[in-house]
Amino acid sequence: MGINILAMGSYLPEQTLTNDDFVKFVDTNDEWIRTRTGICERHMAGWEPAWLMGKNAALKAIERAGIDPKDIGLIIVSSVTSDFLTPSMASILQYELGAENAAAFDLNAACSGFVYTLDTARRFLETDSSMKYALVVSAEALSRFTDFEDRGTCILFGDGAAAAVIESSDKLYSSFLASDGSGARKLFARNCHVAPEVKVESDFDDGFPEKPIHKLYQDGREVYKFAVKALPHAFDSAAEKIGLTSSDMDWFIPHQANIRIIETAAKNLHISTDKFIVTVDHHGNTSSASIPLALCEAIEKGDVKRGQKLALIGFGAGLTYGSVIIEY
């Protein structure tokens, strides 16, 4: 059993940072950023909480779907930048959207989050015949833990949210989810440390590099090596289950991390980059929101059409990776 995406919605904060803005606080320039990442600008949340961005995206999706929020049976929010340790953003959205009959929880699979969330929601719809619709939301405010003194990472990330209303369907569907925890120390941001008054001295070393509290650390070289292999492997693993190949796809919509990763992955899949939806130039890396933001934009522009076969492919911290193949 597959899914039908009834409608999508997106939200991007008004504030943007261009590459030239970064010259003011790190040693970089526009050409250096563009040639290495493909990024020209990215949106920054500023005062806006991640849950509010998620709400704005979800409202658009619900309105376009033409459904009553009370008919939503499940809300899952994917994020690495939740505004609270508890409650979940999904619980906040359940109230804010008037989805009074929905179960709600958050899911953290980093930049693979939308793929994980979409597949998780499908499994709920498959096993509960009383569930009419599910709402999946990706909301990220990466600027909250970006280290703006690290020129290698601060140029990469942006903020935004996107949402999809889905229902069960007999449309084409396949998925593959995976993780390689041996790479967990290659991309991370710590949570709260123990409070000073209860801290106990210890020589314990968890193996994670030192980094200012809450700031993002990335071993760019190692993450790149992982991503260019994980992306084609995730697609091939999902496609093999249903007897498809890369040539059968109308569009590939990968996590928008870096244009070089996308170009190398396309080469490894033996297909043209023309079949890839690319928004990294004006969104930057928005973690789990990058795939649904790209998909929503492509639908709004008319590039993605009903009946087309789509491959959504994520990879990120964990190190997680996965792919969902759907018919739109």
Stockholm file with secondary structure:
# STOCKHOLM 1.0

chainA/1-328         MGINILAMGSYLPEQTLTNDDFVKFVDTNDEWIRTRTGICERHMAGWEPAWLMGKNAALKAIERAGIDPKDIGLIIVSSVTSDFLTPSMASILQYELGAENAAAFDLNAACSGFVYTLDTARRFLETDSSMKYALVVSAEALSRFTDFEDRGTCILFGDGAAAAVIESSDKLYSSFLASDGSGARKLFARNCHVAPEVKVESDFDDGFPEKPIHKLYQDGREVYKFAVKALPHAFDSAAEKIGLTSSDMDWFIPHQANIRIIETAAKNLHISTDKFIVTVDHHGNTSSASIPLALCEAIEKGDVKRGQKLALIGFGAGLTYGSVIIEY
#=GR chainA/1-328 SS CEEEEEEEEEECCSCEEEHHHHTTTSSCCHHHHHHHHCCCEEECCTTCCHHHHHHHHHHHHHHHHTCCGGGEEEEEEECSCCSCSSSCHHHHHHHHTTCTTCEEEEECCGGGHHHHHHHHHHHHHHHCTTCCEEEEEEEEEGGGTCCTTCTTTTTTBCEEEEEEEEEEESSCEEEEEEECGGGGGGEECCCCCCCGGGCCCCCCCCSCCCCCTTCCEECHHHHHHHHHHHHHHHHHHHHHHTTCCGGGCSEEEECCSCHHHHHHHHHHTTCCGGGBCCCHHHHCBCGGGHHHHHHHHHHHHTSSCTTCEEEEEEEEGGGEEEEEEEEC
#=GC SS_cons         CEEEEEEEEEECCSCEEEHHHHTTTSSCCHHHHHHHHCCCEEECCTTCCHHHHHHHHHHHHHHHHTCCGGGEEEEEEECSCCSCSSSCHHHHHHHHTTCTTCEEEEECCGGGHHHHHHHHHHHHHHHCTTCCEEEEEEEEEGGGTCCTTCTTTTTTBCEEEEEEEEEEESSCEEEEEEECGGGGGGEECCCCCCCGGGCCCCCCCCSCCCCCTTCCEECHHHHHHHHHHHHHHHHHHHHHHTTCCGGGCSEEEECCSCHHHHHHHHHHTTCCGGGBCCCHHHHCBCGGGHHHHHHHHHHHHTSSCTTCEEEEEEEEGGGEEEEEEEEC
//
